[in-house]
Amino acid sequence: MRYLVETSSGELSFSIERDKPFEKGLTFTQEGSTYIARFIEPGRDDLDGIIKAELIGKGEFPRSAG
């Protein structure tokens, strides 16, 4: 299934593919950033849906010493 992701943070939109349908509240990562799906709109053309997402984390988590 192919989705278009639009973010509220002003970043460029991007597409994402997954085997299962997206659901509101689902978190996912893309290129080191973590997003939460706030709204999902019906798809158009070759898209299964349009996800309105919010950026909730960026970059890698620090590794623990030891």
TIVO-2410 file (N, C-alpha, C; in nm, 3 decimals):
# residues 66
REC num residu      c1      c2      c3 atome chaine
REC   1      M   0.085  -0.117   0.000     N      A
REC   1      M   0.000   0.000   0.000    CA      A
REC   1      M   0.090   0.123   0.000     C      A
REC   2      R   0.052   0.220  -0.080     N      A
REC   2      R   0.134   0.340  -0.096    CA      A
REC   2      R   0.056   0.462  -0.046     C      A
REC   3      Y   0.125   0.541   0.037     N      A
REC   3      Y   0.064   0.660   0.097    CA      A
REC   3      Y   0.150   0.782   0.071     C      A
REC   4      L   0.086   0.897   0.063     N      A
REC   4      L   0.155   1.025   0.060    CA      A
REC   4      L   0.150   1.080   0.202     C      A
REC   5      V   0.263   1.127   0.252     N      A
REC   5      V   0.270   1.184   0.386    CA      A
REC   5      V   0.291   1.335   0.374     C      A
REC   6      E   0.201   1.410   0.433     N      A
REC   6      E   0.212   1.555   0.441    CA      A
REC   6      E   0.234   1.590   0.587     C      A
REC   7      T   0.335   1.672   0.615     N      A
REC   7      T   0.367   1.704   0.754    CA      A
REC   7      T   0.324   1.846   0.789     C      A
REC   8      S   0.300   1.865   0.917     N      A
REC   8      S   0.263   1.998   0.966    CA      A
REC   8      S   0.386   2.083   0.993     C      A
REC   9      S   0.505   2.024   0.985     N      A
REC   9      S   0.628   2.097   1.017    CA      A
REC   9      S   0.686   2.171   0.898     C      A
REC  10      G   0.619   2.164   0.783     N      A
REC  10      G   0.666   2.236   0.666    CA      A
REC  10      G   0.769   2.161   0.584     C      A
REC  11      E   0.801   2.038   0.622     N      A
REC  11      E   0.895   1.958   0.544    CA      A
REC  11      E   0.828   1.916   0.413     C      A
REC  12      L   0.907   1.876   0.318     N      A
REC  12      L   0.853   1.829   0.191    CA      A
REC  12      L   0.771   1.702   0.213     C      A
REC  13      S   0.667   1.688   0.133     N      A
REC  13      S   0.587   1.566   0.139    CA      A
REC  13      S   0.669   1.449   0.085     C      A
REC  14      F   0.637   1.330   0.129     N      A
REC  14      F   0.706   1.211   0.080    CA      A
REC  14      F   0.608   1.095   0.075     C      A
REC  15      S   0.643   0.991   0.002     N      A
REC  15      S   0.557   0.873  -0.003    CA      A
REC  15      S   0.619   0.762   0.080     C      A
REC  16      I   0.535   0.675   0.129     N      A
REC  16      I   0.579   0.562   0.211    CA      A
REC  16      I   0.495   0.440   0.172     C      A
REC  17      E   0.557   0.324   0.176     N      A
REC  17      E   0.486   0.201   0.143    CA      A
REC  17      E   0.490   0.108   0.262     C      A
REC  18      R   0.381   0.036   0.280     N      A
REC  18      R   0.376  -0.066   0.386    CA      A
REC  18      R   0.274  -0.172   0.347     C      A
REC  19      D   0.282  -0.287   0.413     N      A
REC  19      D   0.197  -0.401   0.380    CA      A
REC  19      D   0.055  -0.388   0.434     C      A
REC  20      K   0.040  -0.316   0.546     N      A
REC  20      K  -0.091  -0.303   0.612    CA      A
REC  20      K  -0.142  -0.160   0.597     C      A
REC  21      P  -0.273  -0.141   0.611     N      A
REC  21      P  -0.327  -0.005   0.607    CA      A
REC  21      P  -0.279   0.078   0.727     C      A
REC  22      F  -0.263   0.206   0.706     N      A
REC  22      F  -0.230   0.298   0.815    CA      A
REC  22      F  -0.353   0.325   0.898     C      A
REC  23      E  -0.333   0.353   1.025     N      A
REC  23      E  -0.441   0.391   1.115    CA      A
REC  23      E  -0.402   0.520   1.187     C      A
REC  24      K  -0.500   0.599   1.222     N      A
REC  24      K  -0.478   0.722   1.297    CA      A
REC  24      K  -0.406   0.687   1.428     C      A
REC  25      G  -0.303   0.765   1.462     N      A
REC  25      G  -0.229   0.743   1.585    CA      A
REC  25      G  -0.106   0.655   1.569     C      A
REC  26      L  -0.089   0.595   1.454     N      A
REC  26      L   0.026   0.508   1.428    CA      A
REC  26      L   0.152   0.592   1.416     C      A
REC  27      T   0.261   0.547   1.478     N      A
REC  27      T   0.389   0.616   1.463    CA      A
REC  27      T   0.473   0.539   1.362     C      A
REC  28      F   0.557   0.613   1.290     N      A
REC  28      F   0.645   0.552   1.191    CA      A
REC  28      F   0.768   0.639   1.174     C      A
REC  29      T   0.874   0.581   1.120     N      A
REC  29      T   0.997   0.657   1.098    CA      A
REC  29      T   1.027   0.666   0.949     C      A
REC  30      Q   1.092   0.774   0.913     N      A
REC  30      Q   1.134   0.797   0.776    CA      A
REC  30      Q   1.263   0.878   0.781     C      A
REC  31      E   1.371   0.819   0.732     N      A
REC  31      E   1.502   0.886   0.726    CA      A
REC  31      E   1.542   0.948   0.859     C      A
REC  32      G   1.529   0.874   0.966     N      A
REC  32      G   1.573   0.918   1.097    CA      A
REC  32      G   1.476   1.007   1.174     C      A
REC  33      S   1.363   1.038   1.116     N      A
REC  33      S   1.263   1.119   1.185    CA      A
REC  33      S   1.142   1.033   1.220     C      A
REC  34      T   1.080   1.061   1.334     N      A
REC  34      T   0.963   0.985   1.378    CA      A
REC  34      T   0.839   1.073   1.367     C      A
REC  35      Y   0.734   1.015   1.312     N      A
REC  35      Y   0.608   1.087   1.288    CA      A
REC  35      Y   0.493   1.011   1.351     C      A
REC  36      I   0.384   1.083   1.376     N      A
REC  36      I   0.260   1.021   1.419    CA      A
REC  36      I   0.151   1.061   1.319     C      A
REC  37      A   0.072   0.963   1.276     N      A
REC  37      A  -0.036   0.989   1.181    CA      A
REC  37      A  -0.153   1.052   1.256     C      A
REC  38      R  -0.185   1.176   1.225     N      A
REC  38      R  -0.294   1.247   1.292    CA      A
REC  38      R  -0.427   1.230   1.219     C      A
REC  39      F  -0.424   1.233   1.086     N      A
REC  39      F  -0.544   1.214   1.004    CA      A
REC  39      F  -0.507   1.133   0.882     C      A
REC  40      I  -0.602   1.058   0.831     N      A
REC  40      I  -0.580   0.982   0.709    CA      A
REC  40      I  -0.696   1.010   0.615     C      A
REC  41      E  -0.663   1.063   0.499     N      A
REC  41      E  -0.764   1.096   0.399    CA      A
REC  41      E  -0.766   0.989   0.291     C      A
REC  42      P  -0.877   0.974   0.221     N      A
REC  42      P  -0.883   0.875   0.112    CA      A
REC  42      P  -0.778   0.903   0.006     C      A
REC  43      G  -0.734   0.798  -0.059     N      A
REC  43      G  -0.632   0.811  -0.163    CA      A
REC  43      G  -0.687   0.865  -0.292     C      A
REC  44      R  -0.595   0.895  -0.381     N      A
REC  44      R  -0.631   0.940  -0.516    CA      A
REC  44      R  -0.523   0.890  -0.610     C      A
REC  45      D  -0.557   0.880  -0.734     N      A
REC  45      D  -0.465   0.828  -0.835    CA      A
REC  45      D  -0.410   0.692  -0.791     C      A
REC  46      D  -0.278   0.681  -0.778     N      A
REC  46      D  -0.219   0.552  -0.740    CA      A
REC  46      D  -0.188   0.543  -0.590     C      A
REC  47      L  -0.245   0.632  -0.508     N      A
REC  47      L  -0.221   0.632  -0.364    CA      A
REC  47      L  -0.338   0.567  -0.290     C      A
REC  48      D  -0.305   0.492  -0.185     N      A
REC  48      D  -0.408   0.431  -0.101    CA      A
REC  48      D  -0.462   0.527   0.003     C      A
REC  49      G  -0.387   0.633   0.032     N      A
REC  49      G  -0.432   0.732   0.128    CA      A
REC  49      G  -0.332   0.846   0.140     C      A
REC  50      I  -0.378   0.952   0.205     N      A
REC  50      I  -0.293   1.068   0.232    CA      A
REC  50      I  -0.289   1.085   0.383     C      A
REC  51      I  -0.170   1.080   0.437     N      A
REC  51      I  -0.151   1.087   0.582    CA      A
REC  51      I  -0.109   1.228   0.619     C      A
REC  52      K  -0.184   1.288   0.711     N      A
REC  52      K  -0.145   1.416   0.769    CA      A
REC  52      K  -0.070   1.380   0.897     C      A
REC  53      A   0.060   1.406   0.897     N      A
REC  53      A   0.145   1.358   1.007    CA      A
REC  53      A   0.211   1.473   1.080     C      A
REC  54      E   0.247   1.445   1.205     N      A
REC  54      E   0.319   1.541   1.288    CA      A
REC  54      E   0.455   1.484   1.322     C      A
REC  55      L   0.559   1.564   1.306     N      A
REC  55      L   0.694   1.525   1.343    CA      A
REC  55      L   0.704   1.523   1.495     C      A
REC  56      I   0.743   1.408   1.553     N      A
REC  56      I   0.753   1.401   1.699    CA      A
REC  56      I   0.895   1.372   1.747     C      A
REC  57      G   0.988   1.345   1.655     N      A
REC  57      G   1.126   1.321   1.695    CA      A
REC  57      G   1.215   1.323   1.573     C      A
REC  58      K   1.338   1.372   1.594     N      A
REC  58      K   1.430   1.381   1.482    CA      A
REC  58      K   1.569   1.337   1.527     C      A
REC  59      G   1.638   1.270   1.438     N      A
REC  59      G   1.773   1.224   1.468    CA      A
REC  59      G   1.773   1.091   1.539     C      A
REC  60      E   1.891   1.043   1.565     N      A
REC  60      E   1.907   0.913   1.631    CA      A
REC  60      E   1.908   0.930   1.782     C      A
REC  61      F   1.859   0.828   1.850     N      A
REC  61      F   1.864   0.828   1.995    CA      A
REC  61      F   2.007   0.801   2.039     C      A
REC  62      P   2.053   0.863   2.147     N      A
REC  62      P   2.190   0.838   2.193    CA      A
REC  62      P   2.206   0.693   2.238     C      A
REC  63      R   2.321   0.640   2.209     N      A
REC  63      R   2.351   0.502   2.252    CA      A
REC  63      R   2.401   0.504   2.395     C      A
REC  64      S   2.362   0.402   2.469     N      A
REC  64      S   2.406   0.396   2.610    CA      A
REC  64      S   2.551   0.348   2.615     C      A
REC  65      A   2.624   0.403   2.711     N      A
REC  65      A   2.764   0.362   2.729    CA      A
REC  65      A   2.770   0.228   2.798     C      A
REC  66      G   2.867   0.152   2.761     N      A
REC  66      G   2.883   0.029   2.833    CA      A
REC  66      G   2.876  -0.086   2.747     C      A
***
